[in-house]
Amino acid sequence: MTNHSSSSKFPSDKQLSHQLSYLLRHAPHEAGLTLQPGGWVPLEPVLAHLGVTHEQVARVVAASDKQRFSLGKAAETGLERIRANQGHSVSVDLELLPTLPPAVLYHGTYPGALPAIRAAGLKAMNRHHVHLSPDVATATKVGARRGSPVILIVQAGQMHAAGHQFYVSANGVWLTEHVPPEFVEFPPSVK
C-alpha cells in the first residue's frame, strides 16, 4: 500500500484522486475522520492529512471524469466539506432515496468474473452496493480497468417490479444491493 501520511506528495492529479478515494471510501479513520450523513467530512483535515492545497483538491474534483467526489458547504456551519459519491467499504449513510430505475442498466466486468456472476449474480463484494451504469460507454470504461471488458445488461425494471430497490448517486451511478442471476443478460459472444 502507498504511504498515507501527511507528508505524502502527489506528483499527479490521478494519484491525488486515488488517495482521496482510499481515504474517503475506505479509511477515513486514518485521518481521524468519521463520515457524517451523506458521507461528508470536513475538508480542512483532509487537506492537512494529505498535505495538499484546496486548489489541488478542487481541480481533482472538477476534472474527475466519473465525478467521484463532491465538494460543498455544511448548511449548519458554512465550513467546506468533501465526500466520495459512492464506492464505500466503510459504514456510511449516503442519504440516498429509493429511485425508479430505467428498464435496463449496464455492468462492465472482465471475462474471469463471468462464472461467479452466472452462479450468484452481481454482488456488492466489499462495497455497500453493486454499481451499475446508465449507458454502455460508461460500463465499458469500468470493465476495461481489468482488461478486455464484457458488458452485461441488467433488467433493472424487472428487478424493481420484483421488489428490489435502486438508488442513484450524485454522479449518476445506479446502486442496488444484489443483482440475482436471472436479471443479468450476457452478451451472445460469451454464452
Protein Blocks (a to p, Z undefined) as FASTA:
>chain_A
ZZfbfkbccfbfklmmmmmmmmmmmmmmlnopacdehhiacfklmmmmnopafklmmmmm
mmmmnlmaccdddfklopacdddfbhpabdcdehiacddddfbdcddddfklmmmmmmno
paekjafbdcddfbfklmmmmmmmnocaddddddfklmmmnopacdddfkopacdfbdcf
klpccdfklZZ
